[in-house]
Amino acid sequence: MTPTPPTPAPTTAAQSTPASADPAVVLDLDEAADLVALLDVIEDWLLHADDDAQADLAGFLDGSGHGHLAAAGLITTVGHASLALHRRLRKANP
């Protein structure tokens, strides 16, 4: 009796992409909307945090001695990421 070779696993989109392609993370529209909402809340909190909270954040990010600059950069980065996702969601779900 000859053993049958195993059936190959079905090819998924991630497996069929060329090895040189950048890996990607794909979110459902609902997941992306949840992420945008979370980023909005984080940005809002960072922008409206009291002086003590902002000083704590700056101290946490003060690895290079520029904690306040790093905190401002983090707030800007969160805001830009949120805005970019908002725009992509509007395009994907008009």
TIKEBA-437275 format. One line per field, with one value per atom (N, C-alpha, C): residue number from 1; residue in three letters; atom name; z, y, x. Coordinates in nm, 4 decimals. Atoms other than C-alpha are relative to their C-alpha. Layout:
REM residues N
nr = NUM ...;
rest = ala ...;
atom = CA ...;
zz = Z ...;
yy = Y ...;
xx = X ...;
This chain:
REM residues 94
nr = 1 1 1 2 2 2 3 3 3 4 4 4 5 5 5 6 6 6 7 7 7 8 8 8 9 9 9 10 10 10 11 11 11 12 12 12 13 13 13 14 14 14 15 15 15 16 16 16 17 17 17 18 18 18 19 19 19 20 20 20 21 21 21 22 22 22 23 23 23 24 24 24 25 25 25 26 26 26 27 27 27 28 28 28 29 29 29 30 30 30 31 31 31 32 32 32 33 33 33 34 34 34 35 35 35 36 36 36 37 37 37 38 38 38 39 39 39 40 40 40 41 41 41 42 42 42 43 43 43 44 44 44 45 45 45 46 46 46 47 47 47 48 48 48 49 49 49 50 50 50 51 51 51 52 52 52 53 53 53 54 54 54 55 55 55 56 56 56 57 57 57 58 58 58 59 59 59 60 60 60 61 61 61 62 62 62 63 63 63 64 64 64 65 65 65 66 66 66 67 67 67 68 68 68 69 69 69 70 70 70 71 71 71 72 72 72 73 73 73 74 74 74 75 75 75 76 76 76 77 77 77 78 78 78 79 79 79 80 80 80 81 81 81 82 82 82 83 83 83 84 84 84 85 85 85 86 86 86 87 87 87 88 88 88 89 89 89 90 90 90 91 91 91 92 92 92 93 93 93 94 94 94;
rest = met met met thr thr thr pro pro pro thr thr thr pro pro pro pro pro pro thr thr thr pro pro pro ala ala ala pro pro pro thr thr thr thr thr thr ala ala ala ala ala ala gln gln gln ser ser ser thr thr thr pro pro pro ala ala ala ser ser ser ala ala ala asp asp asp pro pro pro ala ala ala val val val val val val leu leu leu asp asp asp leu leu leu asp asp asp glu glu glu ala ala ala ala ala ala asp asp asp leu leu leu val val val ala ala ala leu leu leu leu leu leu asp asp asp val val val ile ile ile glu glu glu asp asp asp trp trp trp leu leu leu leu leu leu his his his ala ala ala asp asp asp asp asp asp asp asp asp ala ala ala gln gln gln ala ala ala asp asp asp leu leu leu ala ala ala gly gly gly phe phe phe leu leu leu asp asp asp gly gly gly ser ser ser gly gly gly his his his gly gly gly his his his leu leu leu ala ala ala ala ala ala ala ala ala gly gly gly leu leu leu ile ile ile thr thr thr thr thr thr val val val gly gly gly his his his ala ala ala ser ser ser leu leu leu ala ala ala leu leu leu his his his arg arg arg arg arg arg leu leu leu arg arg arg lys lys lys ala ala ala asn asn asn pro pro pro;
atom = N CA C N CA C N CA C N CA C N CA C N CA C N CA C N CA C N CA C N CA C N CA C N CA C N CA C N CA C N CA C N CA C N CA C N CA C N CA C N CA C N CA C N CA C N CA C N CA C N CA C N CA C N CA C N CA C N CA C N CA C N CA C N CA C N CA C N CA C N CA C N CA C N CA C N CA C N CA C N CA C N CA C N CA C N CA C N CA C N CA C N CA C N CA C N CA C N CA C N CA C N CA C N CA C N CA C N CA C N CA C N CA C N CA C N CA C N CA C N CA C N CA C N CA C N CA C N CA C N CA C N CA C N CA C N CA C N CA C N CA C N CA C N CA C N CA C N CA C N CA C N CA C N CA C N CA C N CA C N CA C N CA C N CA C N CA C N CA C N CA C N CA C N CA C N CA C N CA C N CA C N CA C N CA C N CA C N CA C;
zz = 0.0000 0.0000 0.0000 0.0114 -0.1048 0.0794 -0.0756 0.1399 -0.0904 0.0774 -0.0042 0.0589 -0.0524 0.0189 0.0664 -0.0660 0.2524 -0.0951 0.0810 0.0969 0.0431 -0.0401 0.0834 0.0601 -0.0637 0.3000 -0.1032 0.0951 0.1142 0.0081 0.0061 0.0024 0.0418 -0.0412 0.1772 -0.0693 0.0641 0.0545 0.0531 -0.0587 0.2959 -0.0523 0.0477 0.1721 -0.1482 0.1436 -0.1942 -0.0426 0.0354 -0.1782 -0.0141 0.0154 -0.2914 0.1316 -0.1237 -0.0191 0.0226 -0.0150 -0.0886 0.0381 -0.0332 -0.0212 0.1494 -0.1405 0.3043 0.0625 -0.0666 0.5551 0.0338 -0.0263 0.6214 0.1068 -0.0953 0.8932 -0.0570 0.0584 0.7692 0.1110 -0.0984 0.9860 -0.0705 0.0478 0.9306 0.0241 -0.0189 0.9036 0.1452 -0.1405 1.2534 0.0905 -0.0802 1.3987 -0.0207 0.0284 1.2263 0.0667 -0.0650 1.3560 0.1514 -0.1433 1.7098 0.0308 -0.0192 1.6737 -0.0097 0.0140 1.5537 0.1247 -0.1210 1.8495 0.1182 -0.1080 2.0881 -0.0145 0.0224 1.9301 0.0295 -0.0296 1.9541 0.1506 -0.1453 2.3261 0.0595 -0.0502 2.3891 -0.0320 0.0373 2.1952 0.0846 -0.0785 2.3756 0.1437 -0.1365 2.7143 0.0076 -0.0014 2.6281 -0.0139 0.0209 2.5084 0.1209 -0.1109 2.8160 0.1374 -0.1288 3.0860 0.0805 -0.0838 3.3820 -0.0015 0.0023 3.4374 0.0636 -0.0657 3.6751 -0.0907 0.0906 3.4258 -0.1171 0.1102 3.1458 0.0471 -0.0547 3.3698 0.0210 -0.0155 3.4506 -0.1347 0.1342 3.0801 -0.0499 0.0424 3.0061 0.0743 -0.0770 3.2854 -0.0495 0.0522 3.1482 -0.1328 0.1335 2.7983 -0.0008 -0.0098 2.9241 -0.0149 0.0180 2.8111 -0.0543 0.0597 2.6082 0.0578 -0.0597 2.8289 -0.0638 0.0695 2.6068 0.0167 -0.0272 2.7749 -0.0456 0.0414 2.7078 -0.1523 0.1465 2.3394 -0.0473 0.0351 2.3239 0.0252 -0.0304 2.4894 -0.1059 0.1054 2.2382 -0.1310 0.1211 1.9563 0.0040 -0.0152 2.0928 -0.0248 0.0195 2.1048 -0.1477 0.1431 1.7478 -0.0821 0.0727 1.6266 0.0153 -0.0234 1.7863 -0.0799 0.0758 1.6307 -0.1490 0.1440 1.2841 -0.0373 0.0280 1.3025 -0.0002 -0.0079 1.4053 -0.1237 0.1175 1.1254 -0.1272 0.1185 0.8646 -0.0058 -0.0020 0.9756 -0.0258 0.0284 0.9743 -0.1515 0.1455 0.6125 -0.0757 0.0691 0.5051 0.0235 -0.0276 0.6744 -0.0833 0.0828 0.4948 -0.1450 0.1377 0.1610 -0.0158 0.0089 0.2350 0.0249 -0.0374 0.3684 -0.0193 0.0272 0.1941 0.0470;
yy = -0.1162 0.0000 0.1238 -0.1237 0.3379 0.1099 -0.1089 0.6222 0.1187 -0.1194 0.9224 0.1202 -0.1192 1.2480 0.0928 -0.0907 1.5052 0.1079 -0.1061 1.7578 0.1325 -0.1285 2.0990 0.0917 -0.0955 2.3676 0.1026 -0.1017 2.6223 0.1243 -0.1203 2.9279 0.1191 -0.1226 3.2477 0.1172 -0.1195 3.6006 0.0294 -0.0296 3.6386 -0.0965 0.0977 3.3181 0.0187 -0.0097 3.4014 0.1267 -0.1208 3.7383 -0.0310 0.0256 3.7548 0.0225 -0.0091 3.7150 0.1406 -0.1338 4.0644 0.1050 -0.0962 4.2296 0.0298 -0.0372 4.4191 -0.0705 0.0621 4.2354 0.1071 -0.0953 4.3975 -0.0558 0.0360 4.3959 0.0528 -0.0380 4.4006 0.0026 -0.0143 4.5280 0.0061 -0.0196 4.4971 0.1463 -0.1389 4.8314 0.0283 -0.0190 4.7835 0.0084 -0.0037 4.7114 0.1306 -0.1266 5.0152 0.1155 -0.1050 5.2318 -0.0015 0.0100 5.1014 0.0566 -0.0520 5.1822 0.1522 -0.1461 5.5347 0.0616 -0.0521 5.5878 -0.0023 0.0092 5.4693 0.1071 -0.1030 5.6979 0.1387 -0.1298 5.9899 0.0251 -0.0145 5.9267 0.0253 -0.0177 5.8943 0.1404 -0.1345 6.2137 0.1053 -0.0965 6.4018 0.0052 0.0030 6.2859 0.0657 -0.0583 6.3775 0.1519 -0.1450 6.7231 0.0729 -0.0661 6.7945 -0.0471 0.0470 6.6220 0.1184 -0.1089 6.8388 0.0019 -0.0204 6.9642 -0.1161 0.1125 6.6806 -0.1226 0.1156 6.4123 0.0217 -0.0279 6.5833 -0.0075 0.0102 6.6107 -0.1465 0.1437 6.2381 -0.0639 0.0535 6.1553 0.0443 -0.0506 6.3765 -0.0724 0.0738 6.2052 -0.1425 0.1366 5.8634 -0.0058 -0.0032 5.9626 0.0706 -0.0834 6.1437 -0.0769 0.0782 5.8858 0.0803 -0.0779 6.1374 0.1408 -0.1326 6.4386 0.0989 -0.0881 6.5785 -0.0524 0.0606 6.4383 0.0823 -0.0839 6.7363 0.0016 0.0052 6.7340 -0.1357 0.1343 6.3570 -0.0122 0.0048 6.3977 0.0757 -0.0767 6.6671 -0.0783 0.0817 6.4395 -0.1176 0.1110 6.1506 0.0465 -0.0541 6.3648 0.0285 -0.0300 6.4822 -0.1283 0.1270 6.1268 -0.0694 0.0618 5.9949 0.0743 -0.0790 6.2803 -0.0245 0.0249 6.2230 -0.1398 0.1362 5.8482 -0.0081 -0.0011 5.9077 0.0656 -0.0706 6.1575 -0.0836 0.0831 5.9271 -0.1168 0.1101 5.6368 0.0490 -0.0584 5.8619 0.0164 -0.0220 5.9553 -0.1312 0.1299 5.5946 -0.0673 0.0580 5.4836 0.0664 -0.0701 5.7531 -0.0449 0.0479 5.6386 -0.1419 0.1406 5.2722 -0.0192 0.0145 5.3298 0.1332 -0.1321 5.6319 0.0125;
xx = 0.0848 0.0000 0.0904 -0.0784 0.1438 -0.0688 0.0643 0.0873 -0.0294 0.0366 -0.0911 0.0730 -0.0672 0.1014 -0.1009 0.0949 -0.0495 -0.0490 0.0586 -0.2799 0.0609 -0.0585 -0.1118 -0.1065 0.0905 -0.2639 -0.0444 0.0448 -0.4754 0.0885 -0.0819 -0.2865 -0.0827 0.0673 -0.3825 0.0664 -0.0558 -0.3216 0.1392 -0.1307 -0.0308 0.1061 -0.0957 0.1319 0.0300 -0.0192 0.0887 0.0734 -0.0715 0.2621 0.1480 -0.1428 0.6232 0.0737 -0.0765 0.8841 0.0541 -0.0568 1.0152 -0.1044 0.1060 0.6770 0.0019 0.0077 0.6394 -0.1194 0.1144 0.4228 -0.1038 0.1074 0.0875 -0.0923 0.1039 -0.1726 -0.1301 0.1279 -0.5294 -0.1043 0.1065 -0.8128 -0.1342 0.1364 -1.1847 -0.0356 0.0417 -1.3637 -0.0381 0.0384 -1.5076 0.1223 -0.1224 -1.1636 0.0749 -0.0672 -1.0148 -0.0736 0.0785 -1.2998 0.0236 -0.0299 -1.2357 0.1384 -0.1350 -0.8655 0.0020 0.0084 -0.9449 -0.0623 0.0653 -1.1776 0.0964 -0.0981 -0.9061 0.1077 -0.1015 -0.6452 -0.0558 0.0633 -0.8896 -0.0063 0.0088 -0.9418 0.1390 -0.1369 -0.5677 0.0501 -0.0442 -0.4937 -0.0705 0.0760 -0.7696 0.0511 -0.0508 -0.6436 0.1373 -0.1347 -0.2835 -0.0045 0.0096 -0.3866 -0.0571 0.0688 -0.5979 0.0474 -0.0519 -0.3918 0.0530 -0.0498 -0.3006 0.1531 -0.1448 0.0530 0.0761 -0.0672 0.1427 0.0064 0.0026 0.0356 0.0964 -0.0924 0.2264 0.1446 -0.1353 0.5335 0.0389 -0.0264 0.5038 0.0317 -0.0239 0.4821 0.1372 -0.1313 0.7834 0.1112 -0.1001 0.9761 0.0150 -0.0033 0.8835 0.0746 -0.0617 1.0031 0.1354 -0.1191 1.3147 0.1312 -0.1222 1.5699 0.1162 -0.1085 1.7696 0.0084 -0.0035 1.7046 -0.0947 0.0941 1.4300 -0.1426 0.1299 1.1197 -0.1185 0.1134 0.8928 -0.0141 0.0028 0.9886 -0.0521 0.0480 0.9313 -0.1496 0.1435 0.5897 -0.0799 0.0681 0.4920 0.0001 -0.0071 0.6099 -0.0955 0.0942 0.4055 -0.1426 0.1348 0.0929 -0.0252 0.0131 0.1521 -0.0115 0.0036 0.2168 -0.1344 0.1315 -0.1024 -0.1066 0.0971 -0.2997 0.0081 -0.0167 -0.1533 -0.0478 0.0450 -0.2152 -0.1521 0.1458 -0.5747 -0.0608 0.0504 -0.6313 0.0163 -0.0235 -0.4763 -0.0990 0.0966 -0.6973 -0.1417 0.1319 -1.0058 -0.0180 0.0086 -0.9321 -0.0125 0.0071 -0.8726 -0.1340 0.1316 -1.1930 -0.1076 0.0999 -1.3924 0.0082 -0.0157 -1.2473 -0.0544 0.0410 -1.3180 -0.1480 0.1404 -1.6674 -0.0729 0.0604 -1.8220 -0.1440;
